[in-house]
Amino acid sequence: MIGKDNDPLMIEYYEKKIYDQKQLLEISKALNSTLDYKYLIDAILNICLAQLQTLSAAIFLAPEADSNYFELEPSFKGFDLAEDDAGFRIKTDAPLVTFLETKLKAMTPDQVEESMGLSPELEFLRRIGGDLIIPLNAKGKVNGLLLLGEKITMGEWMEEDRDFLTTLSTLAGIAVENSRLYELATVDMMTGLKVHHYFQTKLKEEMERCRKKRTNLALLFTDVDNFKKFNDTHGHQAGDQVLIEVAARLIQCAGKHDIAARYGGEEFCLVMPGADLKRGFEMGERLRKAVEAASIPNPNGGPDFQVTLSIGVSEFWASDRNNKDLIERADKALYEAKHSGKNRTVSFQIPVQN
């Protein structure tokens, strides 16, 4: 029992509360300082590991804004999962989610079972090593589930741990919601690539960084070879499938800090901060070969499609005045690639002066 105000236990209690509030304030600032979805998820999981003495943390979120299920984010920490476990889905209207929406607090699987009985979702979370389930929420609605493994000490979850997590779940839920809304405004829904205006904004920012820090920057422009003829022959549905598959290869090839975007139509681009022309060319070849080797499903039911890419590469010059200068060089290199045989990568070179 906590005693009077000058009691050492009371002082320790208040000091802990003050510390937790300060931590939550810093966490709130951190979570609201970014709208990058992947970075945000990683930040939430790392906060749990650092603050709550557990080696395992995972988060289940809807893959799309209108999805009716939550799935495991691939950046989970510590849990040893079978291949099938990673694809487990939790319906947004599942009894577990509906129950947690009435509580909006951290609960152990045993506490949940005692209140609502067993469910396939609860059995799954317990089987993979979940020791505490925390519903993320925004505006009173569950928009994800946070799952923590056992504490390092193997001890019980204290009341202050649960209070901390309940507050964190609201901060995280709102941050995820804001990030998702931002993603809807900046991502091309068909291909999953960033939209044109986002590309232009980020390219300008990266060029400014190059000017100030004298770092490198490479830009790739890609174009699906003979795409108009392909569309006329196979139809726009097949053309859309090609764009989706090519975009998927671009996203797979892109580095952690690269920016993959849809410039327009069948033209995609990749901004590579820190990369020089040589690295840009190597990335172009990697992407070109990945697309050339791909078998693209035919939505009309016929044989799979094979397509190729032409790619142009440019790098930042100190003399560049704006985005247009860098883009024009990448576009000229792309033009050369298309008009010298297609299915190749060409780097823009400084013209030789006679």
C-alpha positions in Angstrom: 0.0 0.0 0.0 1.2 3.5 -0.8 1.7 5.7 2.2 1.8 9.4 2.9 3.4 11.9 0.5 6.8 11.8 2.3 6.8 7.9 2.3 9.7 6.5 0.1 7.3 4.2 -1.6 5.0 7.2 -2.5 8.0 9.2 -3.8 9.1 6.3 -5.9 5.6 5.8 -7.2 5.3 9.4 -8.3 8.8 9.4 -9.8 7.9 6.4 -11.9 4.6 8.1 -13.1 6.5 11.2 -14.0 9.1 9.2 -15.9 6.4 7.2 -17.8 4.7 10.5 -18.8 7.9 11.9 -20.0 8.5 8.8 -22.0 5.1 8.8 -23.5 5.5 12.5 -24.5 8.8 11.6 -26.3 7.1 8.6 -27.9 4.2 10.8 -29.1 6.6 13.2 -30.7 8.5 10.4 -32.4 5.4 8.7 -33.7 4.0 12.0 -35.0 7.3 13.1 -36.6 6.9 10.7 -39.5 4.2 9.6 -42.0 6.4 6.9 -43.5 4.3 3.8 -42.9 7.1 1.2 -42.7 9.3 3.4 -40.5 6.3 4.0 -38.2 5.6 0.3 -37.7 9.3 -0.4 -37.0 9.3 2.5 -34.4 6.2 1.2 -32.6 7.8 -2.3 -32.3 11.2 -1.0 -31.1 9.5 1.2 -28.5 7.8 -1.9 -27.1 11.1 -3.8 -27.0 12.9 -0.9 -25.3 10.2 0.1 -22.8 8.6 -3.2 -21.7 11.4 -5.7 -21.2 10.3 -8.2 -23.9 12.2 -9.7 -26.8 9.1 -10.3 -29.0 6.7 -7.7 -30.5 4.4 -7.9 -33.5 1.6 -5.9 -35.0 -1.4 -6.8 -37.1 -2.8 -4.2 -39.4 -5.1 -4.0 -42.4 -3.0 -4.2 -45.6 -5.3 -1.7 -47.4 -7.5 1.1 -46.1 -10.7 -0.9 -47.1 -9.5 -4.4 -46.1 -11.8 -6.4 -43.8 -9.0 -8.2 -42.1 -5.7 -7.6 -40.2 -2.5 -9.4 -41.2 0.9 -9.7 -39.6 3.3 -6.9 -40.6 6.6 -8.5 -41.8 8.8 -6.4 -39.5 7.8 -8.3 -36.4 10.5 -8.9 -33.8 11.4 -12.1 -31.9 8.6 -14.4 -32.7 9.6 -17.7 -34.3 6.9 -18.3 -36.9 6.2 -21.1 -39.3 5.7 -20.0 -43.0 1.9 -20.5 -42.7 1.7 -18.4 -39.6 2.8 -15.3 -41.4 -0.2 -15.4 -43.6 -2.8 -15.7 -40.8 -5.7 -13.2 -41.1 -7.8 -11.8 -38.3 -11.1 -10.5 -39.6 -11.9 -6.9 -38.4 -15.3 -8.2 -37.3 -14.0 -11.3 -35.5 -15.3 -11.9 -32.0 -11.8 -11.1 -30.6 -11.6 -7.7 -32.3 -15.2 -6.9 -31.4 -14.5 -7.8 -27.7 -11.3 -5.8 -27.5 -13.2 -2.8 -29.0 -15.3 -2.7 -25.9 -12.3 -2.8 -23.6 -9.5 -0.9 -25.5 -6.9 -2.0 -23.0 -4.0 -4.4 -22.7 -5.1 -8.0 -21.8 -3.5 -11.4 -21.5 -4.9 -14.3 -23.6 -6.1 -15.9 -20.4 -8.1 -12.7 -19.4 -9.6 -12.5 -22.9 -10.6 -16.2 -22.8 -12.1 -15.8 -19.4 -14.3 -13.0 -20.6 -15.3 -14.2 -24.1 -14.2 -17.8 -24.4 -11.9 -19.3 -27.0 -11.7 -18.3 -30.7 -9.5 -19.3 -33.6 -7.8 -15.9 -33.5 -7.1 -16.1 -29.8 -5.8 -19.7 -30.1 -3.4 -18.5 -32.9 -2.0 -15.6 -30.9 -1.4 -17.8 -27.9 0.2 -20.5 -29.9 2.8 -18.3 -31.6 3.9 -17.0 -28.1 1.6 -14.0 -27.5 1.6 -13.0 -23.8 -0.2 -9.7 -24.0 -2.7 -8.4 -26.6 -3.2 -4.6 -27.1 -5.8 -3.2 -29.4 -4.6 -0.1 -31.4 -7.4 2.4 -31.7 -8.3 5.6 -33.4 -11.5 7.4 -32.6 -12.6 4.5 -30.5 -12.3 1.9 -33.3 -9.7 -0.9 -33.3 -7.4 -0.4 -36.3 -4.8 -3.0 -35.4 -3.5 -5.4 -32.8 -0.2 -5.2 -31.0 1.1 -8.5 -29.6 3.9 -8.9 -27.1 5.8 -12.0 -26.0 6.8 -12.9 -22.5 8.8 -10.5 -20.4 12.5 -11.1 -20.2 12.2 -11.6 -16.5 9.3 -14.1 -17.1 7.3 -12.1 -14.6 3.8 -10.8 -14.6 2.7 -7.7 -16.5 2.4 -5.0 -13.9 -0.6 -2.6 -13.8 1.7 0.3 -14.8 2.9 -1.7 -17.9 -0.7 -2.1 -18.9 -1.5 1.6 -18.4 1.6 2.5 -20.4 0.5 0.2 -23.2 -3.0 1.4 -23.2 -1.9 5.0 -23.7 0.7 3.8 -26.3 -2.0 2.0 -28.2 -4.0 5.2 -28.7 -0.9 7.2 -29.8 0.2 4.4 -32.1 -3.4 3.9 -33.5 -3.7 7.6 -34.4 -0.2 7.7 -35.9 -1.0 4.6 -38.0 -4.3 6.1 -39.1 -2.6 9.4 -40.1 0.1 7.5 -42.0 -2.5 5.4 -43.8 -4.4 8.6 -44.9 -1.2 10.1 -46.1 -0.4 6.9 -48.0 -3.8 7.1 -49.7 -2.9 10.6 -50.9 0.6 9.8 -52.1 0.4 6.2 -53.5 -0.9 5.1 -56.8 -3.4 2.5 -55.7 -3.1 0.2 -58.8 0.7 -0.2 -58.7 1.6 0.7 -55.1 4.2 3.2 -56.4 4.4 6.8 -55.2 2.4 9.3 -57.3 3.9 12.0 -59.6 3.7 15.0 -57.2 5.3 13.0 -54.4 8.1 12.0 -56.7 8.7 15.7 -57.7 8.6 16.8 -54.1 11.1 14.2 -52.8 13.4 14.6 -55.8 13.6 18.3 -55.0 14.4 17.6 -51.4 17.1 15.0 -52.3 18.7 17.5 -54.8 18.8 20.1 -52.1 20.5 17.6 -49.8 23.1 16.9 -52.5 23.9 20.6 -52.8 24.3 21.1 -49.1 26.2 17.8 -48.3 27.8 17.2 -51.6 26.4 13.7 -51.8 25.4 11.6 -54.8 22.0 11.0 -56.3 21.0 8.8 -59.2 17.7 8.8 -61.1 16.2 5.9 -63.2 13.5 6.3 -65.8 11.8 3.2 -67.2 9.4 2.5 -70.0 7.7 -0.8 -70.9 8.7 -1.6 -74.4 6.0 -1.6 -77.1 3.3 -1.0 -74.5 0.8 0.8 -76.7 0.9 -2.1 -79.2 0.5 -4.6 -76.3 -2.5 -2.7 -75.0 -4.1 -2.6 -78.5 -3.5 -6.3 -78.9 -4.4 -7.7 -75.5 -6.6 -5.0 -74.0 -6.3 -2.5 -71.1 -6.9 -5.1 -68.4 -3.9 -7.1 -69.6 -2.0 -3.8 -69.8 -2.9 -3.0 -66.2 -1.6 -6.4 -65.1 1.7 -5.8 -66.8 2.1 -2.4 -65.0 1.2 -4.0 -61.7 3.8 -6.8 -62.2 6.5 -4.4 -63.4 5.9 -2.1 -60.5 6.2 -5.0 -58.1 9.6 -5.8 -59.5 10.6 -2.2 -59.1 9.5 -2.2 -55.5 11.4 -5.4 -54.8 14.6 -4.1 -56.4 14.5 -0.7 -54.7 16.7 -0.1 -51.7 15.4 0.9 -48.3 15.9 4.6 -48.9 15.1 4.6 -52.7 11.8 6.2 -53.9 9.9 4.2 -56.5 7.2 6.2 -58.3 4.9 6.3 -61.3 5.8 9.2 -63.5 2.9 8.7 -65.8 1.3 6.0 -68.0 3.8 3.1 -68.3 6.8 5.3 -67.2 8.1 4.5 -63.8 11.1 6.1 -62.0 13.4 5.4 -59.1 15.2 8.1 -57.0 18.4 6.6 -55.5 19.8 8.9 -52.7 23.6 8.4 -52.3 24.0 6.5 -55.5 26.3 7.5 -58.4 25.9 6.8 -62.1 27.6 3.4 -61.8 25.3 2.2 -59.0 22.3 3.6 -60.9 23.3 1.6 -64.0 23.7 -1.5 -62.0 20.3 -1.1 -60.5 18.9 -0.5 -64.0 20.3 -3.8 -65.2 19.1 -5.6 -62.1 15.6 -4.3 -62.7 15.7 -4.9 -66.4 16.7 -8.6 -66.0 14.1 -9.1 -63.2 11.3 -7.9 -65.6 12.6 -9.8 -68.6 12.6 -13.0 -66.5 9.1 -12.5 -65.1 6.1 -14.5 -66.3 3.1 -12.2 -66.0 -0.3 -13.9 -65.5 -2.8 -13.3 -68.4 -6.1 -12.0 -67.0 -7.8 -13.2 -70.3 -6.8 -16.8 -69.5 -4.2 -17.3 -72.2 -0.5 -18.0 -71.9 1.6 -15.8 -69.5 3.1 -12.6 -70.9 6.7 -11.6 -71.2 7.7 -8.0 -71.5 10.9 -6.0 -71.4 12.0 -2.6 -70.1 14.1 0.2 -71.5 15.8 2.2 -68.8 17.6 5.6 -68.7 19.9 6.7 -65.9 21.2 10.1 -64.9 23.0 11.5 -61.8 22.9 14.8 -60.0 25.2 17.6 -61.2 26.1 20.6 -59.1 25.0 22.8 -62.0 21.4 21.4 -61.9 19.0 24.3 -61.3 15.9 22.2 -60.6 14.3 18.9 -61.1 13.8 19.4 -64.8 17.6 19.3 -65.5 18.1 15.9 -63.9 14.8 14.5 -65.3 15.7 15.6 -68.8 19.0 13.8 -68.8 17.3 10.6 -67.6 14.7 11.0 -70.3 17.3 11.4 -73.0 19.1 8.3 -71.8 15.7 6.4 -71.9 15.1 7.7 -75.4 18.5 6.4 -76.5 17.8 3.0 -74.9 14.5 2.7 -76.7 15.9 3.8 -80.1 19.0 1.6 -80.0 17.2 -1.7 -79.7 15.1 -1.6 -76.5 15.5 -3.9 -73.5 18.6 -2.2 -72.3 19.9 0.3 -69.8 21.6 3.5 -70.9 23.4 6.0 -68.7 23.5 9.6 -69.7 27.0 10.6 -70.5 28.5 14.2 -71.0 28.6 14.8 -74.7 32.1 14.8 -76.1 33.1 18.3 -77.3 34.8 18.5 -80.8 
